[in-house]
Amino acid sequence: MRDIDFFNFFRYALGWVVTIYATVITVQSLWGWYVWLAGGDRYISLVRQYVIVSGLRLRFKTFWGDVLICILLTAAFLIMWHAHHVIDDLGVRLADVRRIAAQPR
């Protein structure tokens, strides 16, 4: 009989659902902003110009702290992801050893 871990199944299923949900919400939001800023009204045109000028004046020097935090969080995520796979592999190997040890000689 196969060793099924329902927690891993739940975790992977939840990860897929959350990823798809976040992607759909982000695409809908970006599409809404695009449609709103693509309008031909005079005031919308002023807002569009303001957004473009503000984006061009953006100083990346002030965001280095946030960039560093994002890089460190990504590194922590990758380390935990690797650790999870190592522990999962260890569990599979341990189950095989226990199965082999339990067989009658």
Distance bins in CASP14 RR format, pairs under 12 A and 6 or more apart:
PFRMAT RR
TARGET T0000
AUTHOR 0000-0000-0000
RMODE 2
METHOD distances of the structure
MODEL  1
1 95 0 0 0 0 0 1 0 0 0 0 0
1 99 0 0 0 0 0 1 0 0 0 0 0
2 92 0 0 0 0 0 1 0 0 0 0 0
2 95 0 0 0 0 0 1 0 0 0 0 0
2 99 0 0 0 0 0 1 0 0 0 0 0
3 88 0 0 0 0 0 1 0 0 0 0 0
3 91 0 0 0 0 1 0 0 0 0 0 0
3 92 1 0 0 1 0 0 0 0 0 0 0
3 93 0 0 0 0 0 1 0 0 0 0 0
3 94 0 0 0 0 0 1 0 0 0 0 0
3 95 1 0 1 0 0 0 0 0 0 0 0
3 96 0 0 0 0 1 0 0 0 0 0 0
3 98 0 0 0 0 0 1 0 0 0 0 0
3 99 0 0 0 0 1 0 0 0 0 0 0
4 10 0 0 0 0 0 1 0 0 0 0 0
4 95 0 0 0 0 0 1 0 0 0 0 0
5 11 0 0 0 0 1 0 0 0 0 0 0
5 12 0 0 0 0 0 1 0 0 0 0 0
5 84 0 0 0 0 0 1 0 0 0 0 0
5 87 0 0 0 0 0 1 0 0 0 0 0
5 88 0 0 0 0 1 0 0 0 0 0 0
5 91 0 0 0 0 1 0 0 0 0 0 0
5 92 0 0 0 0 0 1 0 0 0 0 0
5 95 0 0 0 0 0 1 0 0 0 0 0
6 12 0 0 0 0 0 1 0 0 0 0 0
6 13 0 0 0 0 0 1 0 0 0 0 0
7 13 0 0 0 0 0 1 0 0 0 0 0
7 14 0 0 0 0 0 1 0 0 0 0 0
7 84 0 0 0 0 0 1 0 0 0 0 0
7 88 0 0 0 0 0 1 0 0 0 0 0
8 14 0 0 0 0 0 1 0 0 0 0 0
8 15 0 0 0 0 0 1 0 0 0 0 0
8 84 0 0 0 0 1 0 0 0 0 0 0
8 85 0 0 0 0 0 1 0 0 0 0 0
8 87 0 0 0 0 0 1 0 0 0 0 0
8 88 1 0 0 1 0 0 0 0 0 0 0
8 91 0 0 0 0 0 1 0 0 0 0 0
8 92 0 0 0 0 0 1 0 0 0 0 0
9 15 0 0 0 0 0 1 0 0 0 0 0
9 16 0 0 0 0 0 1 0 0 0 0 0
10 16 0 0 0 0 0 1 0 0 0 0 0
10 17 0 0 0 0 0 1 0 0 0 0 0
11 17 0 0 0 0 0 1 0 0 0 0 0
11 18 0 0 0 0 0 1 0 0 0 0 0
11 81 0 0 0 0 0 1 0 0 0 0 0
11 84 0 0 0 0 1 0 0 0 0 0 0
11 88 0 0 0 0 0 1 0 0 0 0 0
12 18 0 0 0 0 0 1 0 0 0 0 0
12 19 0 0 0 0 0 1 0 0 0 0 0
12 84 0 0 0 0 0 1 0 0 0 0 0
12 88 0 0 0 0 0 1 0 0 0 0 0
13 19 0 0 0 0 0 1 0 0 0 0 0
13 20 0 0 0 0 0 1 0 0 0 0 0
14 20 0 0 0 0 0 1 0 0 0 0 0
14 21 0 0 0 0 0 1 0 0 0 0 0
15 21 0 0 0 0 1 0 0 0 0 0 0
15 22 0 0 0 0 1 0 0 0 0 0 0
15 23 0 0 0 0 0 1 0 0 0 0 0
16 22 0 0 0 0 0 1 0 0 0 0 0
16 23 0 0 0 0 0 1 0 0 0 0 0
17 23 0 0 0 0 0 1 0 0 0 0 0
17 24 0 0 0 0 0 1 0 0 0 0 0
18 24 0 0 0 0 0 1 0 0 0 0 0
18 25 0 0 0 0 0 1 0 0 0 0 0
19 25 0 0 0 0 0 1 0 0 0 0 0
19 26 0 0 0 0 0 1 0 0 0 0 0
20 26 0 0 0 0 0 1 0 0 0 0 0
20 27 0 0 0 0 0 1 0 0 0 0 0
21 27 0 0 0 0 0 1 0 0 0 0 0
21 28 0 0 0 0 0 1 0 0 0 0 0
22 28 0 0 0 0 0 1 0 0 0 0 0
22 29 0 0 0 0 0 1 0 0 0 0 0
23 29 0 0 0 0 0 1 0 0 0 0 0
23 30 0 0 0 0 0 1 0 0 0 0 0
24 30 0 0 0 0 0 1 0 0 0 0 0
24 31 0 0 0 0 0 1 0 0 0 0 0
25 31 0 0 0 0 0 1 0 0 0 0 0
25 32 0 0 0 0 0 1 0 0 0 0 0
26 32 0 0 0 0 0 1 0 0 0 0 0
26 33 0 0 0 0 0 1 0 0 0 0 0
27 33 0 0 0 0 0 1 0 0 0 0 0
27 34 0 0 0 0 0 1 0 0 0 0 0
28 34 0 0 0 0 0 1 0 0 0 0 0
28 35 0 0 0 0 0 1 0 0 0 0 0
29 35 0 0 0 0 0 1 0 0 0 0 0
29 36 0 0 0 0 0 1 0 0 0 0 0
30 36 0 0 0 0 0 1 0 0 0 0 0
30 37 0 0 0 0 0 1 0 0 0 0 0
31 37 0 0 0 0 0 1 0 0 0 0 0
31 38 0 0 0 0 0 1 0 0 0 0 0
32 38 0 0 0 0 1 0 0 0 0 0 0
32 39 0 0 0 0 0 1 0 0 0 0 0
33 39 0 0 0 0 0 1 0 0 0 0 0
33 44 0 0 0 0 0 1 0 0 0 0 0
33 47 0 0 0 0 0 1 0 0 0 0 0
33 48 0 0 0 0 0 1 0 0 0 0 0
33 51 0 0 0 0 1 0 0 0 0 0 0
34 44 0 0 0 0 0 1 0 0 0 0 0
34 48 0 0 0 0 0 1 0 0 0 0 0
34 51 0 0 0 0 0 1 0 0 0 0 0
35 44 0 0 0 0 0 1 0 0 0 0 0
36 43 0 0 0 0 0 1 0 0 0 0 0
36 44 1 0 0 1 0 0 0 0 0 0 0
36 45 0 0 0 0 0 1 0 0 0 0 0
36 47 0 0 0 0 1 0 0 0 0 0 0
36 48 0 0 0 0 1 0 0 0 0 0 0
36 51 0 0 0 0 0 1 0 0 0 0 0
37 43 0 0 0 0 0 1 0 0 0 0 0
37 44 1 0 0 1 0 0 0 0 0 0 0
37 45 0 0 0 0 1 0 0 0 0 0 0
37 46 0 0 0 0 0 1 0 0 0 0 0
37 47 1 0 0 1 0 0 0 0 0 0 0
37 48 1 0 1 0 0 0 0 0 0 0 0
37 49 0 0 0 0 0 1 0 0 0 0 0
37 50 0 0 0 0 0 1 0 0 0 0 0
37 51 1 0 0 1 0 0 0 0 0 0 0
37 52 0 0 0 0 1 0 0 0 0 0 0
38 44 0 0 0 0 1 0 0 0 0 0 0
38 45 0 0 0 0 0 1 0 0 0 0 0
38 47 0 0 0 0 0 1 0 0 0 0 0
38 48 0 0 0 0 1 0 0 0 0 0 0
38 51 0 0 0 0 0 1 0 0 0 0 0
39 45 1 0 0 1 0 0 0 0 0 0 0
39 46 0 0 0 0 0 1 0 0 0 0 0
39 47 0 0 0 0 1 0 0 0 0 0 0
39 48 0 0 0 0 1 0 0 0 0 0 0
40 46 0 0 0 0 0 1 0 0 0 0 0
40 47 0 0 0 0 0 1 0 0 0 0 0
40 48 0 0 0 0 1 0 0 0 0 0 0
41 47 0 0 0 0 1 0 0 0 0 0 0
41 48 0 0 0 0 1 0 0 0 0 0 0
42 48 0 0 0 0 0 1 0 0 0 0 0
42 49 0 0 0 0 0 1 0 0 0 0 0
43 49 0 0 0 0 0 1 0 0 0 0 0
43 50 0 0 0 0 0 1 0 0 0 0 0
44 50 0 0 0 0 0 1 0 0 0 0 0
44 51 0 0 0 0 0 1 0 0 0 0 0
45 51 0 0 0 0 0 1 0 0 0 0 0
45 52 0 0 0 0 0 1 0 0 0 0 0
46 52 0 0 0 0 0 1 0 0 0 0 0
46 53 0 0 0 0 0 1 0 0 0 0 0
47 53 0 0 0 0 0 1 0 0 0 0 0
47 54 0 0 0 0 0 1 0 0 0 0 0
48 54 0 0 0 0 0 1 0 0 0 0 0
48 55 0 0 0 0 0 1 0 0 0 0 0
49 55 0 0 0 0 0 1 0 0 0 0 0
49 56 0 0 0 0 0 1 0 0 0 0 0
50 56 0 0 0 0 0 1 0 0 0 0 0
50 57 0 0 0 0 0 1 0 0 0 0 0
51 57 0 0 0 0 0 1 0 0 0 0 0
51 58 0 0 0 0 0 1 0 0 0 0 0
52 58 0 0 0 0 0 1 0 0 0 0 0
60 66 0 0 0 0 0 1 0 0 0 0 0
60 67 0 0 0 0 1 0 0 0 0 0 0
61 67 0 0 0 0 0 1 0 0 0 0 0
63 69 0 0 0 0 0 1 0 0 0 0 0
63 70 0 0 0 0 1 0 0 0 0 0 0
64 70 0 0 0 0 0 1 0 0 0 0 0
64 71 0 0 0 0 0 1 0 0 0 0 0
65 71 0 0 0 0 1 0 0 0 0 0 0
65 72 0 0 0 0 1 0 0 0 0 0 0
65 73 0 0 0 0 0 1 0 0 0 0 0
66 72 0 0 0 0 0 1 0 0 0 0 0
66 73 0 0 0 0 0 1 0 0 0 0 0
67 73 0 0 0 0 0 1 0 0 0 0 0
67 74 0 0 0 0 0 1 0 0 0 0 0
68 74 0 0 0 0 0 1 0 0 0 0 0
68 75 0 0 0 0 0 1 0 0 0 0 0
69 75 0 0 0 0 0 1 0 0 0 0 0
69 76 0 0 0 0 0 1 0 0 0 0 0
70 76 0 0 0 0 0 1 0 0 0 0 0
70 77 0 0 0 0 0 1 0 0 0 0 0
71 77 0 0 0 0 0 1 0 0 0 0 0
71 78 0 0 0 0 0 1 0 0 0 0 0
72 78 0 0 0 0 0 1 0 0 0 0 0
72 79 0 0 0 0 0 1 0 0 0 0 0
73 79 0 0 0 0 0 1 0 0 0 0 0
73 80 0 0 0 0 0 1 0 0 0 0 0
74 80 0 0 0 0 0 1 0 0 0 0 0
74 81 0 0 0 0 0 1 0 0 0 0 0
75 81 0 0 0 0 0 1 0 0 0 0 0
75 82 0 0 0 0 0 1 0 0 0 0 0
76 82 0 0 0 0 0 1 0 0 0 0 0
76 83 0 0 0 0 0 1 0 0 0 0 0
77 83 0 0 0 0 0 1 0 0 0 0 0
77 84 0 0 0 0 0 1 0 0 0 0 0
78 84 0 0 0 0 0 1 0 0 0 0 0
78 85 0 0 0 0 0 1 0 0 0 0 0
79 85 0 0 0 0 0 1 0 0 0 0 0
79 86 0 0 0 0 0 1 0 0 0 0 0
80 86 0 0 0 0 0 1 0 0 0 0 0
80 87 0 0 0 0 0 1 0 0 0 0 0
81 87 0 0 0 0 0 1 0 0 0 0 0
81 88 0 0 0 0 0 1 0 0 0 0 0
82 88 0 0 0 0 0 1 0 0 0 0 0
82 89 0 0 0 0 0 1 0 0 0 0 0
83 89 0 0 0 0 0 1 0 0 0 0 0
83 90 0 0 0 0 0 1 0 0 0 0 0
84 90 0 0 0 0 0 1 0 0 0 0 0
84 91 0 0 0 0 0 1 0 0 0 0 0
85 91 0 0 0 0 0 1 0 0 0 0 0
85 92 0 0 0 0 0 1 0 0 0 0 0
86 92 0 0 0 0 0 1 0 0 0 0 0
86 93 0 0 0 0 0 1 0 0 0 0 0
87 93 0 0 0 0 0 1 0 0 0 0 0
87 94 0 0 0 0 0 1 0 0 0 0 0
88 94 0 0 0 0 0 1 0 0 0 0 0
88 95 0 0 0 0 0 1 0 0 0 0 0
89 95 0 0 0 0 0 1 0 0 0 0 0
89 96 0 0 0 0 0 1 0 0 0 0 0
90 96 0 0 0 0 0 1 0 0 0 0 0
90 97 0 0 0 0 0 1 0 0 0 0 0
91 97 0 0 0 0 1 0 0 0 0 0 0
91 98 0 0 0 0 1 0 0 0 0 0 0
91 99 0 0 0 0 0 1 0 0 0 0 0
92 98 0 0 0 0 0 1 0 0 0 0 0
92 99 0 0 0 0 0 1 0 0 0 0 0
93 99 0 0 0 0 0 1 0 0 0 0 0
93 100 0 0 0 0 0 1 0 0 0 0 0
94 100 0 0 0 0 0 1 0 0 0 0 0
94 101 0 0 0 0 0 1 0 0 0 0 0
95 101 0 0 0 0 0 1 0 0 0 0 0
95 102 0 0 0 0 0 1 0 0 0 0 0
96 102 0 0 0 0 0 1 0 0 0 0 0
96 103 0 0 0 0 0 1 0 0 0 0 0
97 103 0 0 0 0 0 1 0 0 0 0 0
END
